[in-house]
Amino acid sequence: KYTITGIAGKENFVSLHVEKAMMNEEIGYGRRVLQVLEDNGISFEHMPSGIDTLSVCVRQEAFEQHEQEVIAGIHRAVSPDLIELEAGIALIAVVGRGMKEIRGTAGRIFSALAHANVNVK
């Protein structure tokens, strides 16, 4: 039995990073951000979030066609303190049935990425 059974990756994403103080107190904040993407025909691949931040990873090709509309729509929908864009993002996934049982697996994965000069965000 292997701890890790696969690694997959996709390139050419844009990360839309949205910040607003006390975002977590606003009901429906994430839904409203995603609604702007839906209204522009853009699906999302990944959406990490925190108390005051939300990032949405979308395909760069789809986003570039609607960049200004999306940014303006997010401003109207949620009044963020800040919106930052970062293009050229790649997403990777490491999978395996034994990963959750073996302590230190995530640490070894991140260490290997660091040794390969890959920045993790």
N, CA and C of each residue as an Amber inpcrd file, in Angstrom:
protein
   363
   0.8530000  -1.1870000   0.0000000   0.0000000   0.0000000   0.0000000
   0.8910000   1.2400000   0.0000000   0.6400000   2.1350000  -0.9560000
   1.4010000   3.3710000  -1.0610000   0.6610000   4.5080000  -0.3590000
   1.4360000   5.3800000   0.2860000   0.8400000   6.5530000   0.9240000
   0.3050000   7.5040000  -0.1330000   1.1160000   7.7770000  -1.1470000
   0.7280000   8.6700000  -2.2460000   0.5930000   7.8310000  -3.5040000
  -0.5480000   7.9710000  -4.1760000  -0.7650000   7.1880000  -5.3910000
  -0.8140000   8.0310000  -6.6550000  -0.8680000   9.3550000  -6.5000000
  -0.9070000  10.1790000  -7.6990000  -0.6570000  11.6440000  -7.4280000
  -0.1410000  12.3100000  -8.4530000   0.0620000  13.7580000  -8.4310000
  -0.4390000  14.2860000  -9.7650000  -1.2760000  15.3130000  -9.7090000
  -1.8090000  15.9020000 -10.9400000  -1.6700000  17.4130000 -10.8620000
  -1.6140000  18.0420000 -12.0140000  -1.4990000  19.4920000 -12.0300000
  -2.1650000  20.1020000 -13.2430000  -2.5700000  21.3540000 -13.0860000
  -3.1320000  22.1420000 -14.1840000  -2.5010000  23.5210000 -14.1290000
  -2.2400000  24.0890000 -15.2910000  -1.6180000  25.4080000 -15.3800000
  -2.6080000  26.4360000 -15.9200000  -2.1250000  27.6810000 -15.9640000
  -2.8490000  28.7980000 -16.5860000  -4.1230000  29.1940000 -15.8420000
  -3.9540000  29.4850000 -14.5620000  -5.0450000  29.9930000 -13.7480000
  -4.7430000  31.4140000 -13.3080000  -5.7920000  32.1400000 -12.9780000
  -5.6900000  33.4550000 -12.3480000  -6.2710000  33.3100000 -10.9510000
  -5.5840000  33.8880000  -9.9750000  -6.1010000  33.9360000  -8.6140000
  -6.6740000  35.3270000  -8.3670000  -7.9670000  35.3740000  -8.0550000
  -8.6330000  36.6190000  -7.6590000  -8.6260000  36.6310000  -6.1350000
  -7.8610000  37.5210000  -5.5560000  -7.7430000  37.5970000  -4.1030000
  -8.5700000  38.7850000  -3.6210000  -9.5790000  38.5060000  -2.8010000
 -10.5010000  39.5300000  -2.3130000 -10.3260000  39.6510000  -0.8010000
 -10.1190000  40.8840000  -0.3320000  -9.9760000  41.1300000   1.1060000
 -11.0300000  42.1160000   1.5760000 -11.5550000  41.8500000   2.7750000
 -12.4580000  42.7990000   3.4270000 -12.4590000  42.4970000   4.9230000
 -12.2410000  43.5270000   5.7240000 -12.2670000  43.3520000   7.1700000
 -13.6220000  42.7960000   7.5990000 -13.5940000  41.7920000   8.4450000
 -14.7950000  41.1480000   8.9920000 -15.6750000  40.4970000   7.9200000
 -15.0600000  40.0560000   6.8460000 -15.7840000  39.3660000   5.7790000
 -16.5950000  38.1960000   6.3350000 -16.0370000  37.5110000   7.3210000
 -16.6960000  36.3280000   7.8700000 -18.0290000  36.6470000   8.5450000
 -18.2670000  37.8930000   8.8760000 -19.5220000  38.2910000   9.5210000
 -20.6410000  38.5580000   8.5100000 -20.2940000  38.6530000   7.2320000
 -21.2930000  38.9470000   6.1970000 -21.8410000  37.6520000   5.6050000
 -23.1010000  37.4110000   5.8280000 -23.7370000  36.2120000   5.2860000
 -23.8440000  36.3350000   3.7700000 -23.4140000  35.2960000   3.0600000
 -23.5390000  35.2650000   1.6100000 -22.4190000  35.9420000   0.8450000
 -21.3530000  36.3410000   1.5270000 -20.2610000  37.0650000   0.8650000
 -19.6530000  36.2260000  -0.2670000 -19.2790000  35.0020000   0.0380000
 -18.6830000  34.1330000  -0.9780000 -19.6350000  33.8520000  -2.1230000
 -20.9070000  33.6520000  -1.7910000 -21.9060000  33.3890000  -2.8340000
 -22.0160000  34.5660000  -3.7900000 -21.9610000  35.7850000  -3.2560000
 -22.0730000  36.9650000  -4.1150000 -20.8600000  37.1030000  -5.0320000
 -19.6760000  36.7640000  -4.5330000 -18.4820000  36.7830000  -5.3920000
 -18.6400000  35.7580000  -6.5080000 -19.0670000  34.5550000  -6.1480000
 -19.2510000  33.5100000  -7.1600000 -20.3680000  33.8640000  -8.1420000
 -21.3730000  34.5980000  -7.6940000 -22.4590000  35.0210000  -8.5820000
 -21.9310000  35.9240000  -9.6900000 -20.9800000  36.7920000  -9.3520000
 -20.3740000  37.6670000 -10.3660000 -19.6780000  36.8190000 -11.4250000
 -18.9620000  35.7930000 -10.9880000 -18.3070000  34.9040000 -11.9580000
 -19.3470000  34.1930000 -12.8200000 -20.3940000  33.6770000 -12.1910000
 -21.4440000  32.9880000 -12.9450000 -22.0900000  33.9160000 -13.9640000
 -22.3630000  35.1460000 -13.5600000 -22.9860000  36.1120000 -14.4660000
 -22.1220000  36.3870000 -15.6950000 -20.8140000  36.1520000 -15.5650000
 -19.8920000  36.3590000 -16.6800000 -19.4850000  35.0510000 -17.3520000
 -20.1660000  33.9600000 -17.0160000 -19.9170000  32.6720000 -17.6540000
 -18.5890000  32.0420000 -17.2810000 -18.1040000  32.3110000 -16.0640000
 -16.8000000  31.8000000 -15.6290000 -17.0050000  30.8260000 -14.4760000
 -16.4790000  29.6150000 -14.6250000 -16.5240000  28.6500000 -13.5270000
 -15.2360000  28.7670000 -12.7160000 -15.2750000  28.2890000 -11.4780000
 -14.0780000  28.3530000 -10.6510000 -13.5550000  26.9570000 -10.3680000
 -12.2680000  26.8640000 -10.1290000 -11.5980000  25.5840000  -9.9020000
 -11.3150000  25.3460000  -8.4210000 -11.0070000  26.4160000  -7.7010000
 -10.5900000  26.2780000  -6.2960000 -10.9020000  27.5790000  -5.5750000
 -11.2700000  27.4950000  -4.2700000 -11.6280000  28.7050000  -3.5420000
 -11.1980000  28.6130000  -2.0750000  -9.9300000  28.8680000  -1.7870000
  -9.5060000  28.9240000  -0.3820000  -9.9610000  30.2360000   0.2540000
 -10.2090000  30.2050000   1.5670000 -10.6690000  31.4170000   2.2410000
 -10.1650000  31.4650000   3.6740000 -10.2480000  32.6630000   4.2440000
  -9.9080000  32.8920000   5.6360000 -10.9380000  33.8310000   6.2340000
 -10.6390000  34.3970000   7.3890000 -11.5910000  35.2800000   8.0540000
 -11.8350000  36.5490000   7.2430000 -10.7650000  37.1380000   6.7390000
 -10.8680000  38.4080000   6.0100000 -10.4940000  38.2890000   4.5370000
 -10.2570000  37.0760000   4.0550000  -9.7960000  36.9030000   2.6780000
 -10.5200000  35.7540000   1.9910000 -10.5940000  35.8810000   0.6880000
 -11.1720000  34.8410000  -0.1480000 -10.4170000  34.8940000  -1.4720000
  -9.9600000  33.7580000  -1.9330000  -9.3020000  33.6950000  -3.2370000
 -10.0760000  32.7280000  -4.1160000 -10.2170000  33.0780000  -5.3670000
 -10.9090000  32.2150000  -6.3170000  -9.9750000  31.9830000  -7.4950000
  -9.7030000  30.7200000  -7.7890000  -8.8540000  30.3770000  -8.9300000
  -9.7440000  30.0310000 -10.1150000  -9.5240000  30.7500000 -11.2180000
 -10.3110000  30.5620000 -12.4350000  -9.3660000  30.3940000 -13.6200000
  -9.8600000  29.7880000 -14.6720000  -9.0560000  29.6220000 -15.8900000
  -8.7030000  30.9900000 -16.4640000  -7.4330000  31.1700000 -16.7410000
  -6.9430000  32.4570000 -17.2280000  -7.6190000  32.8510000 -18.5370000
  -7.7710000  31.9090000 -19.4350000  -8.3600000  32.1930000 -20.7500000
  -9.7890000  32.7250000 -20.6220000 -10.5850000  32.1020000 -19.7590000
 -11.9720000  32.5460000 -19.5700000 -12.0240000  33.8940000 -18.8710000
 -11.1350000  34.1030000 -17.8980000 -11.1460000  35.3360000 -17.1170000
 -10.7250000  36.5380000 -17.9480000  -9.7110000  36.3720000 -18.7890000
  -9.1760000  37.5020000 -19.5640000 -10.2380000  38.1650000 -20.4310000
 -11.2150000  37.3980000 -20.8850000 -12.2700000  37.9430000 -21.7390000
 -13.2440000  38.8350000 -20.9680000 -13.2820000  38.6910000 -19.6350000
 -14.2660000  39.4130000 -18.8210000 -13.6350000  40.1120000 -17.6190000
 -12.3290000  40.3450000 -17.6660000 -11.6050000  40.8450000 -16.4900000
 -12.2270000  42.1040000 -15.8890000 -12.4470000  43.1230000 -16.7020000
 -12.9720000  44.3900000 -16.1750000 -14.3920000  44.2450000 -15.6340000
 -15.2280000  43.4520000 -16.3230000 -16.5910000  43.2390000 -15.8540000
 -16.6080000  42.5180000 -14.5120000 -15.7300000  41.5310000 -14.3540000
 -15.6700000  40.7730000 -13.1010000 -15.2060000  41.6600000 -11.9530000
 -14.1510000  42.4200000 -12.1650000 -13.6320000  43.2880000 -11.0990000
 -14.6850000  44.3170000 -10.6920000 -15.3090000  44.9570000 -11.6790000
 -16.3580000  45.9380000 -11.3770000 -17.5370000  45.2720000 -10.6690000
 -17.9060000  44.0820000 -11.1160000 -19.0220000  43.3620000 -10.5040000
 -18.7490000  42.9760000  -9.0600000 -17.5250000  42.5540000  -8.7710000
 -17.1670000  42.2090000  -7.3890000 -17.2060000  43.4560000  -6.5140000
 -16.7000000  44.5780000  -7.0330000 -16.7660000  45.8300000  -6.2660000
 -18.2160000  46.1920000  -5.9400000 -19.1030000  46.0650000  -6.9270000
 -20.5160000  46.3860000  -6.7000000 -21.1710000  45.4040000  -5.7240000
 -20.8420000  44.1280000  -5.8720000 -21.5310000  43.0830000  -5.1080000
 -21.1150000  43.0160000  -3.6440000 -19.8170000  43.2420000  -3.3480000
 -19.3490000  42.9940000  -1.9750000 -18.5140000  44.1180000  -1.3750000
 -18.2590000  45.1780000  -2.1120000 -17.4780000  46.3230000  -1.6180000
 -16.2060000  45.8990000  -0.8830000 -15.2970000  45.2120000  -1.5610000
 -14.0870000  44.7370000  -0.8790000 -13.1350000  45.8850000  -0.5420000
 -12.2670000  45.6460000   0.4350000 -11.2060000  46.6000000   0.7410000
 -10.1150000  46.5330000  -0.3240000  -9.9210000  45.3440000  -0.9030000
  -8.8340000  45.1270000  -1.8560000  -9.1660000  43.9580000  -2.7700000
  -8.8210000  44.1000000  -4.0400000  -8.8440000  42.9800000  -4.9860000
  -7.4670000  42.9260000  -5.6260000  -6.8280000  41.7630000  -5.5810000
  -5.5400000  41.5550000  -6.2460000  -5.6780000  40.3970000  -7.2170000
  -5.0040000  40.5140000  -8.3480000  -4.9930000  39.4530000  -9.3520000
  -3.5800000  38.9130000  -9.4780000  -3.4760000  37.6010000  -9.6200000
  -2.1820000  36.9920000  -9.9110000  -2.3870000  35.9540000 -11.0040000
  -1.7620000  36.1930000 -12.1430000  -1.9000000  35.2850000 -13.2860000
  -0.7540000  34.2790000 -13.2870000  -0.9080000  33.2570000 -14.1130000
   0.1500000  32.2650000 -14.2580000   0.2390000  31.2900000 -13.1020000
  -0.8670000  31.0610000 -12.4320000  -0.9100000  30.1470000 -11.2890000
  -1.1350000  28.7220000 -11.7980000  -0.5050000  27.7700000 -11.1380000
  -0.7500000  26.3540000 -11.4060000  -1.3420000  25.7270000 -10.1500000
  -2.2370000  24.7890000 -10.3240000  -2.8160000  24.0450000  -9.2090000
  -2.3060000  22.6210000  -9.2640000  -1.9330000  22.0890000  -8.1040000
  -1.5170000  20.6880000  -8.0560000  -2.3420000  19.9590000  -7.0060000
  -2.4940000  18.6690000  -7.2080000  -3.1890000  17.8170000  -6.2440000
  -2.3420000  16.5790000  -6.0090000  -2.1760000  16.2360000  -4.7580000
  -1.4720000  15.0180000  -4.3670000  -2.5180000  14.1410000  -3.6950000
  -2.6780000  12.9120000  -4.1730000  -3.7310000  12.0410000  -3.6590000
  -3.1710000  10.6910000  -3.2270000  -3.8820000  10.0740000  -2.3200000
  -3.5160000   8.7390000  -1.8610000  -4.3760000   8.3240000  -0.6900000
  -4.7690000   7.0650000  -0.6660000  -5.6340000   6.5720000   0.4100000
  -4.9330000   6.5680000   1.7630000  -3.6230000   6.4340000   1.7720000
  -2.9040000   6.3530000   3.0380000  -2.4470000   7.6850000   3.5930000
  -2.7280000   8.7770000   2.9000000  -2.1950000  10.0760000   3.3230000
  -2.6920000  10.5070000   4.6970000  -3.9460000  10.2850000   5.0060000
  -4.4790000  10.7810000   6.2740000  -4.0060000   9.9560000   7.4720000
  -3.5560000   8.7390000   7.2470000  -3.0930000   7.9100000   8.3520000
  -1.6090000   8.1020000   8.6720000  -0.8310000   8.5860000   7.7390000
   0.6180000   8.6950000   7.9200000   0.9800000  10.1250000   8.3070000
   1.4530000  10.2950000   9.5350000   1.8530000  11.6260000  10.0040000
   3.0410000  12.1320000   9.2030000   3.0210000  13.4280000   8.9310000
   4.1490000  14.0540000   8.2550000   4.0890000  14.0240000   6.7440000
   3.0400000  13.4210000   6.1900000   2.9470000  13.3330000   4.7300000
   2.8980000  14.7200000   4.1010000   2.0390000  15.5870000   4.6170000
   1.9370000  16.9430000   4.0560000   3.2610000  17.6770000   4.1980000
   3.9270000  17.5110000   5.3230000   5.2300000  18.1510000   5.5260000
   6.2500000  17.6990000   4.5020000   6.2690000  16.4070000   4.2030000
   7.2130000  15.8920000   3.1990000   6.8660000  16.4070000   1.8030000
   5.5770000  16.5370000   1.5190000   5.1580000  17.0710000   0.2170000
   5.6220000  18.5170000   0.0750000   5.3540000  19.3420000   1.0840000
   5.7590000  20.7480000   1.0200000   7.2710000  20.8910000   0.9900000
   7.9760000  20.0390000   1.6920000   9.4400000  20.0750000   1.6720000
   9.9670000  19.7510000   0.2750000   9.3850000  18.7450000  -0.3620000
   9.8090000  18.3830000  -1.7220000   9.5360000  19.5230000  -2.6960000
   8.4010000  20.1830000  -2.5540000   8.0940000  21.3210000  -3.4220000
   9.0810000  22.4590000  -3.1930000   9.4170000  22.7290000  -1.9440000
  10.3880000  23.7880000  -1.6370000  11.7540000  23.4600000  -2.2240000
  12.1670000  22.2020000  -2.1210000  13.4560000  21.8000000  -2.6970000
  13.4640000  21.9300000  -4.2190000  12.2850000  21.8260000  -4.8350000
  12.1670000  21.9920000  -6.2890000  11.9470000  23.4540000  -6.6630000
  12.0580000  24.3500000  -5.6710000  11.9050000  25.7920000  -5.8710000
  10.4860000  26.1700000  -6.3180000   9.4970000  25.4450000  -5.7970000
   8.0920000  25.7270000  -6.0860000   7.5030000  26.4450000  -4.8810000
   6.9690000  27.6400000  -5.0950000   6.3480000  28.3990000  -4.0210000
   4.8990000  27.9510000  -3.8530000   4.5060000  27.6910000  -2.6260000
   3.1400000  27.2680000  -2.3220000   2.4030000  28.4420000  -1.7070000
   1.2170000  28.7350000  -2.2360000   0.4140000  29.8510000  -1.7130000
  -0.9060000  29.3400000  -1.2180000
